[in-house]
Amino acid sequence: QVQLVESGGGLVQAGGSLRLSCAASGRFFSISAMGWYRQAPGNERALVATITSGGSTNYADSVKGRFTISRDNAKNTVDLQMNSLKPEDTDVYYCSARAWAPPGRLGDYWGQGTQVTVSS
């Protein structure tokens, strides 16, 4: 009932920047929070950053000061500005949303993922 489409992934040199974008569409009442997670081979999917409808943010310690999450509640979009990228940031990044959808269920939804590769 919520579809998420990511864009903006790619290959960049260490120290460079990328901006990821995600747009939500479908049938839902509201979106409580949106965020970004990442997963490398052999690893668990890990939080990168989240933002609530009220604007509260949460960042992984490894990205604080380098990444910034922002959200447009009216357009149901979320962006992740990634600066000072490091090779260890290389992962598949997934957009997520926690949404109220018919018939009144709160659930989590995921995009297909976008590859971010940071070269040394």
KAFENGI-V555302 format. One record per backbone hydrogen bond with DSSP energy under -1.0 kcal/mol. CO is the residue of the C=O (numbers start at 0). NH is the residue of the N-H. E is the energy in kcal/mol with one decimal. If there is no record, write none. Layout:
<<CO	NH	E> <CO	NH	E>>
This chain:
<<0	26	-1.5> <2	24	-2.2> <4	22	-1.8> <6	20	-2.7> <9	116	-2.6> <11	118	-2.3> <12	15	-2.3> <15	84	-2.3> <17	81	-3.3> <19	79	-2.6> <20	6	-2.1> <21	77	-2.1> <22	4	-1.9> <24	2	-3.4> <29	99	-2.7> <31	52	-2.2> <32	97	-2.7> <33	50	-2.8> <34	95	-2.5> <35	47	-2.5> <35	48	-1.7> <36	93	-3.4> <37	45	-2.9> <38	91	-1.8> <39	42	-2.3> <45	37	-2.4> <47	59	-2.4> <48	35	-3.1> <49	57	-1.9> <50	33	-2.5> <51	54	-1.6> <55	51	-2.2> <57	49	-2.1> <59	62	-1.7> <62	65	-2.2> <62	66	-2.4> <65	82	-2.0> <67	80	-2.9> <69	78	-2.5> <71	75	-1.2> <71	76	-1.6> <75	23	-2.6> <76	71	-2.2> <77	21	-1.7> <78	69	-2.0> <79	19	-2.6> <80	67	-2.3> <81	17	-2.1> <84	14	-3.1> <85	88	-2.3> <86	89	-1.9> <90	115	-2.6> <91	38	-2.0> <92	113	-2.2> <93	36	-2.4> <94	110	-2.3> <95	34	-2.0> <96	108	-2.5> <97	31	-2.6> <97	32	-1.3> <98	106	-2.3> <99	28	-3.3> <99	29	-1.2> <100	103	-2.0> <100	104	-2.8> <104	100	-2.8> <106	98	-2.4> <108	96	-1.9> <113	92	-2.9> <115	90	-1.7> <116	11	-2.5> <118	13	-2.2>>
